[in-house]
Amino acid sequence: MLCVELVWAFITGWQVMLVGVGLAPVFAACMAVQSCLVAKCEMRNKRAREEVAKGYYETLSNMHGIRCMAFEGIFCSHFNFATDKVLTTGVRGAFVKECTHGLASALIYLAEALLFYIGAILITCGTYTYLQMVEVLNLVVFSVTIGSQLMAFTEKIARSGQAANDFNQLLQLNTTSTDETKGVVHPELAGGIDLNNIHFFYPGRPEVPVLRNVNLSIDDGECITIIGPSGSGKSTLATLLQRLYEPTNGTITIGLNRLCDIEINHLHDHVSVVSQHPNLFDATIAENIRYGNQAISDYDIHHAAKAVQVHDFILSLPQGCHIPLIARALTRPSRILILDECTSSLDGENQAKVLDTIQAAKLGRTTMMVMHKLEVMMMCNRIVVVDGGEVRKQGTYDELM
């Protein structure tokens, strides 16, 4: 429709039409500038809102620590600063948007005034008749009105373009060459674990080696404990066994299979992990425990709760087994058990009970424990001393003593 009108206007009065065409680049440039300014304002507003959301989340998730250490004032000032920044960026963004909108409206009226002025001159010179001028001006002004309507949508276009750009960045993420996409085999995870010449650094800090030339063999069904100072690479060994990261160099094998060849979900189904800060889901105790194995019965849930010394506590609660807690690791059909400082937050009596449970649970499983408890060292088949990213010593408790 617009093309037909432009051709019609050009045939009827090409002089006025040329003036209208000459104004088109001005409108296009103004639209580009307006779109760029609005997009930048929208980006700043978005980032400012994200800071508010981040502060809100950190405050709620760390409420206990904030109250204990009297950090309320600090977090309150941070939150107020973030909200003030949102207000400031919002006001500036609104000012820019309204100014560009006013400029667009001014250009429309100036363009129409210029076209009427040119038309009046052409009528005075006898080039146009009054009817011809009205016809051409209506066609051209209608085209200008279309352009003005497009400029009115510049803000929405900018927002949509920013959202589309963010979404496109997600779509462009590489999902075919990540570590988790590697591996296709589903073997029985039987046999020992061998780490051969393992070197590792985190992708964000390639200049800081975490593990260097680590060689370690764990026999099938053996229980070892890894000890060493903070930052020596103990927990990193556990994450490599879970394939949360891949070694920078070297290979890890389970039995006759390389770890990188094992399908990731199959691996995680047969490896139980208990960390220092276990993840609790918004669900009941029974549901949290059942996440370890959806096929387990209520009897198995109570048995697992007894094994980790929380059964009596659960029964004392008003809703019994319907309060969020955790005992997932013991219900999983896993051949490999990884325990990373899982008793550090318990008192001495409960630590002893849980260690008794671990002593029974590790039977028939290959177990790696990252702990410094003397009782743990004495109950394990072997102690591995890690320092500076290297295995310094290994042997039984008596041998190392």
N, C-alpha and C positions, 0 to 999 in steps of 0.2 A: 504493500500500500504506500509506504513512504517513497519507494523508488518511482512508482507511477506519478506521484505528486511532484517529485523533483523534476522528472522528465517533462511533465506538463508545464510546470513553471518555467523551465528553461526554454521551451518552445514559445510560450506566450510572451515572456519578457526576460531575455537572457541577461540584460544589464543588471537588473535587480538580483537576478539569480546568482550572478557572479559575485555580487557583494555578499550575499548570503553564504556562498561557498567559501569566500575569503574569511568569513567569521568562524567557519567550522574548526580550523586549527586552534583558534583562541579558546573555543569551548572545550576541545579535546585536551589542550594543555591544562586548562583550569581543572578539568575532571581528573587528570592524572595527578596534579598537585594535591587536589582535595583528597583523592583516594589514598595517596601516600601519607599525608598528614593524619588522616583519620585512622589508618592502619597502625601507624606508630603510637597514636594515643590509645588505641584499643589494646595493643601489646603491653604498653606500660600499665594500663588498668588491670589487665589480666595478671601480670607479674605481681602487682601490688596486692591483688585479692589472694593470690597463692601464698604470699607471705603471711597474710592474716590467717588463712586456713592452716598453714604450717604451725604458727604459734599456738593456735587453738588446740591442734592435735597434740603438740608436745606438752602443753600444760595439762591436758586431761590424762595423757598416758603416763605422766610422771608426777601425778598429784601427790602421792605419798612422799616421795623424796623432796618435793618442793616445800611441803608443809614441815617436814622434819628439819630441814636445813634453813627454814625461814627465807626461802627464795621468792616469796610472793611478790615483794616489791620489784625485784628484777624482772620477773616474768610479766608483771603488770605493766612496767614501763616499756618493755619490748613490744607487748601487744598494743599498747596505746600508740607507740611510735609507728607500728605497722598500720593501724587504723587511720592515724593522721596522714600517713603517706597515701593511703587509698583515697581519702577525702581530697588531698591536694591534687593528686593525679586526675581524679574524677572531675574536679572543677576546671583544671587546665584542659582536659579533654573536651568538656562541654563548651568551653570558650572557643577552642579551635573549631569544633564541629559547627557551632552557630555562626562563627565568622565566615567559614567557608560556605555555609548555606546562604548567608546574607550576600556574599560575593557572587554566588551563582544566580541569585535572584536579581541582583543589580546588573549583571551581564545580560540577562534576558531582556530587561526593560531597555537597557542601552542599545542592544542589538535591534529591538523593535523600533526604537526612536530613530536609529540610523537608517533603517530600511524605509520608514515613512518619509524621512528627510530626502533620501535619494529619489524616492517615488515622486515626491512633490516637485523636485527640480526637473525630473523627466517630463512631468505633465506641463510644467511651465514652458519647457523648451519645445513642446509639441511632439515629443517622441512617443509618449504614451497617451492614451485616452484615460479618462477617469475610470471607466469600467475595466480597462485592461490593468490599470494600476491596482485596483481593488482585488481583481482576480489573482494577480501575481503575488500581492502582499499576503493575501489569505493563505495561499499555498506555501509561501516561504515562512510566514509566521507560524503556520501549523508545524512545519518542520523544526523550527526553532523551539516550539513548545515541546515537541518530542524530545529534543536534546535536553531541555530544562528538566523534564520528568526523569530522564536518565541521571542527571546530576542530583536530583532529589533522592535517588536511590544509592548514591555513592557511599553513604555511611553503612547501609545494609550490605552493599557489595563488599566493602572493606572488611566488615565483620565476617561475612561468609567466606571471603578469600583467606582470612587468617585462620578460621576454623578448618577450612579445606587444606591449608598448608600444614597445620599441626597433624591432621589426620593422614595426610600424605606421607609425613615423616614416619608415622607408625607403620604405614604400609611398606615403606622402603626399608624397614629393618630386615636384616638378613636372617631368614628362618631356615635356611638350607645348609648352612655351614657352621652352626653353633655346635658346641660339644654335645648337647643333648640329642641332636639329630643323628649323631654317629652311633653305630652299633646296631646290629640286627639279630644277633643270635640270642637264643633263650636256653642256655645250658643249665644243668643242675649245678648249683654253686657248691661243689664239693672239691676238696683238695686244699692245699696250702695257699697262702698269699705270699707273693714274691714282689718286692720292689727292687728294681735293677737300675742303678746309676740315675737316681731321680734328682733332677734339678728343677727348681720352681721359683718363679717370681710372679707377683700379682701384676696383672696387665696395667694397672694404673701407676705402678712403681717398678719399671723394669731395671732400674739401677740398683735396687736393693734385693739381693738374692735371699730367699727365705729358706730354701733347702738346697744343699750342695752335695752331690755325689752320695746320696743315701742308698745303701744296700741293706735290705732287711728281709728276712724270711720268717714267716709265721706258719707253723705246721697246722694241718687240719685238726681242729678241735683244741688247739693250744690256746692258753690264756696269757696275754702279756700285758704289762703296764708300761706306759711311756712316761718318763719323768724328765724334768729339766727346767731351767729358769724361764720366766715369762719372755715370750718372743723368740723362743728357740726353734719353733716350728712343730710343736707337738700337735696342736689342733689342726694345723695345715695337713699333716699326715692323715688325720681322720677325714678331712674334707676331700682329699684326693681319693680316698677309698670309696667315698660316696659319689664320686665324679661330679661334685659341685664345681670343680676345676679340673683341667687336664694338666699333667706335668709338662713343663717347658721342654724338658728332655728326659729320656728314659722311658721305661715301660713298667706297668703293673699287671701282674697276672694272677688269676684265681684258678687254681688247678692247671688245666691245659689251655685256658682261654685268656686272651688279653682283655683287660678291663675295658678298653676303648671299643672292643668288638661286641660287648654285651649290651643289649637293648636297655635303655636307661630305666624304663618303668619296671622291667623284669628285675633289674639290679636292685632298685629301691624296694621292691616287694619282698626281697630276700635279705635285706640288711636292716636291722633295727638300730636306731640311734636314740640315745638319751643324752641330752645336753644339760648344761648347767641351768639354762633358762628354758624349760620345755614350753611348747606352744599350747595354749589352752584355747579351745574354740567355744563360741557362744552356743553351748549345748549342755546337756546333762552329763553327769559322771558316766552313766552307762553309754551314752552316745560318744563321749570322748574316748572311752576305752575301746569301744567297738570300731572306731576309725582304724585301729590296728588290724582288724580282721572282721569284716562284715558278717562272716558266717558263724561267729562264736555265739554261744548260748548265754543266758543269764547266769547259769552256774559258773561258766568260765569267767564271766565278768567279776563275780564275787570272789572267785579263786585268785584272780589277778590282783584285786584290791587287797585281799589278805596278804598276798605275797609282798606287797610294797607297804604294808603296815598302815593302811588307811581304812580298812574295813570297819573297825569299831568306831572310828570317827565318823564315817559315812552314816552308820546306823544311828548315831546320836543326833544327826541333823533332822530337822522337821520333815524334809522331803526325802530322807533316806538316800537312795542311789540316784537322785535326780538333782544333784547340785554339781556344777562343773568341777571336775578333778581329772586325774590322768593316771593310767597304768597301761598304756598302749603297747609298750615294747614287748612285754611278756606274752601278749596274745598274738603276735605276728609269727607266721611260719618261717622264721629267718634262720639261716645257717651262720650268719655273721652278726655279731653284737658289738656295737661301738658305744662306749660310755665316756663322756667328756665332762669330767668334774661334776658328775650328777649328784654327789652327796655333799657338796661344799656348803649348802645352806641348811643342812640338818644338824641337830644336836648329837652328842656322842651316843646316846642310847639308840636313837633312830638310825644313826649311821651304822651301828653294829647290826641292827636288824636287817637293814637294806643290804649290807654286805653279805649277810647269811643268804638272803634271797638271790643275790648275784652269784654267790658260790654255787647255788643249786641251778640257777638259770644258765650258767656258762657250760654246763655239762652237755656235750654233743654239739657245741657251737664254738666257732672260732671267735675269740673275744679280744678286743683291743680296748684297754682302759687308759685314759689320761687322768691320772690321780697321783697324789703325793702322800696318801695315807699309808702309814706303816703296815696296817693290817692288810691293805690291798697288795702291797709289795710282797708280803709273806705268803699270801694265798695264790699268787700268780705263778705260772710255770717259769716265767722269765721276766726280767726287768731290762728295759732299753733306756739308756741315758742319752738324751739329745741335748746338744748345746751348739749354738752358733749355726744351726741348720744342718748339723752333721751328727751321725751316730757315733758317740764317743766310746761307750762301753755297753756291754750287754752280758747278762748271765743271771743265775739265780740269786736270791737274796743273800744266801750264805756266801756265795762266791764273791759278790761285790762287796760285802761287808769285810 
